[in-house]
Amino acid sequence: MRLRRELEDLLRELAPQVLAACVRHHGHFDICEEAVQEALWAAVRQWPRDGVPDDPRAWLVRVASRRTTDHLRSERARRRREVSVATRRPVDEWVVPPADAVPEARHDDTLILLFLCCHPALSRASQIALTLRAVGGLTTAQIASAFLVPESTMAQRISRAKRSIRAAGAEFRIPPGPELVDRLDAVLHVLYLIFNEGYTTSSGTRLQRAELTGEAIRLTRVLYRMLSDDGEVAGLLALMLLNEARRPARTTADGALVPLAEQDRDRWDRDAIVEGLRLVSTALSNSSLGPYQLQAAIAAVHAEARRPEETDWAQILALYRVLERFSDSPMVALNHAVATSMVRGPRAGLEQLRVLDSDPRLAGHHRLAAARAHLLEMAGDRAGAREQYRVAARETTSIPERDYLRARAERLT
C-alpha cells in the first residue's frame, strides 16, 4: 500500500512536467494530454513489475512523445483520407517529428503550461479548471469540489477548454507584456486553488498533500521572480508560506487533524513565517491593496501569535471586513462570521452564518455545518453543536476531517 501511494505521488508530481515537455515539442494540447495519460497508465502497469527507472521523468516523456507521434500520424492519415481531392486542404499544421526525437523535460516548462491554460480564448472558469487538471494534477472530482459544481459539469468544461485551446492555435511560450498581465489574475487564482487542495485535501485519507503545496509555492516563486513589483503575486506567495509554515503541527503522528487552537506552535516553520511576514509587509507598503495581500495579512496575524489567546482577533475581523469588499466568496463570509464570534461573541457569528444558508454554493458543504457547530459549542448549546458536527462529518469526503468532526460530536454526548 505504501509503495503504491509513493508511486501515485511520484506520477502526480511528474505528470505536469511531462505534459509541458510534450506540448512544447509537439503542440496540440489535447493530443499531448491523452498521450501523457497513456504513459502514466503504462508506468502504473510496468514499474511495480520492472522497477522505477533511474530517470522516471525521462521515461515518461519518451513514452508520451511516442504516443503523441502515433496520434499525430494517425490523425494526419485520417485527414488525408477525408480531404477532398478537389479542395486539397493543407495538413502541414500536423507536425510529426522523427520517431527518435524525444523532447527534453524542463521543469519550469510547467509555468509556461500554466499560462497556456489561462489563454484568453477561455472563460475564467475554464482557464482555472483546465490548469488545475493539467498543472495541478487534480482529478475532475477534486476540481468540481473546489468550484462547488457537479463532477459531470466540470468534465464538460474541461473538455471544451481543451478544444478551445487547440482551435485558438495557442503557442507554448510566456505571453508578452500586456497579454501576460491580462492572464495574471487567472494564473494567481489557479495557484491559490492548487495550494488549497494540497493544504486541506478535499477527499481521501490524508489531510494535506505536500507535493501540491510545494509545487504551488515553487511556481509562485518563479512568478514572483518575474513580477516582483506586483503586490498580489507577493501577497499570494506570503499567504502560501505563512499557511504552509503550520504544516508540521497540523496533524498527529498517525495523520489525525489538529485544529489551529491546539497546535504546538513551536513546531511551526519559523523561517517560512519570517519570509512570509517580510513579503506581506513589503507588498502592503508598496502596492495597491488586493485580496491575496489581505488574506496574507490575516495569516500573518495568526503567525505572530505565540499562543492562541494572544491572537489579535479584532485586527483579523477588521481585515475580513475589508476583504469582503474584494471578494464575494462564501468561504470569506464564513471565516468573517467566525472572526466576528471571537470578538463579539458566538451569537453574533451565528447570525452572520444564517445569511449563508441560502447561498447555493454552500449547499451540502461541510464547512458551513462545521463552523456552525463550533459557534454553537462556544455558545454552550451542546446538543445543537453535536448535531451540526455530525452533519458536517456526513458531508465531508476527507477522512481526517470526518474523524475529527465525529470525535468533536462524541465529546459533547
C-alpha positions, 0 to 999 in steps of 0.5 A: 500500500505504501509503495503504491501511494509513493508511486501515485505521488511520484506520477502526480508530481511528474505528470505536469512536467511531462505534459509541458515537455510534450506540448512544447515539442509537439503542440496540440494540447489535447493530443499531448494530454491523452498521450501523457495519460497513456504513459502514466497508465503504462508506468502504473502497469510496468514499474511495480513489475520492472522497477522505477527507472533511474530517470522516471521523468525521462521515461515518461516523456519518451513514452508520451512523445511516442504516443503523441507521434502515433496520434499525430500520424494517425490523425494526419492519415485520417485527414488525408483520407477525408480531404477532398481531392478537389479542395486539397486542404493543407495538413502541414499544421500536423507536425510529426517529428522523427520517431527518435526525437524525444523532447527534453523535460524542463521543469519550469516548462510547467509555468509556461503550461500554466499560462497556456491554460489561462489563454484568453480564448477561455472563460475564467472558469475554464482557464482555472479548471483546465490548469488545475487538471493539467498543472495541478494534477487534480482529478475532475472530482477534486476540481468540481469540489473546489468550484462547488459544481457537479463532477459531470459539469466540470468534465464538460468544461474541461473538455471544451477548454481543451478544444478551445485551446487547440482551435485558438492555435495557442503557442507554448511560450510566456505571453508578452507584456500586456497579454501576460498581465491580462492572464495574471489574475487567472494564473494567481487564482489557479495557484491559490486553488492548487495550494488549497487542495494540497493544504486541506485535501478535499477527499481521501485519507490524508489531510494535506498533500505536500507535493501540491503545496510545494509545487504551488509555492515553487511556481509562485516563486518563479512568478514572483521572480518575474513580477516582483513589483506586483503586490498580489503575486507577493501577497499570494506567495506570503499567504502560501508560506505563512499557511504552509509554515503550520504544516508540521503541527497540523496533524498527529503522528498517525495523520489525525487533524489538529485544529489551529487552537491546539497546535504546538506552535513551536513546531511551526516553520519559523523561517517560512513565517519570517519570509512570509511576514517580510513579503506581506509587509513589503507588498502592503507598503508598496502596492495597491491593496488586493485580496491575496495581500489581505488574506496574507495579512490575516495569516500573518496575524495568526503567525505572530501569535505565540499562543492562541489567546494572544491572537489579535482577533479584532485586527483579523475581523477588521481585515475580513471586513475589508476583504469582503469588499474584494471578494464575494466568496462564501468561504470569506463570509464564513471565516468573517462570521467566525472572526466576528464570534471571537470578538463579539461573541458566538451569537453574533457569528451565528447570525452572520452564518444564517445569511449563508444558508441560502447561498447555493454554493454552500449547499451540502458543504461541510464547512458551513455545518462545521463552523456552525457547530463550533459557534454553537459549542462556544455558545454552550448549546451542546446538543445543537453543536453535536448535531451540526458536527455530525452533519458536517462529518456526513458531508465531508469526503476527507477522512481526517476531517470526518474523524475529527468532526465525529470525535468533536460530536462524541465529546459533547454526548 
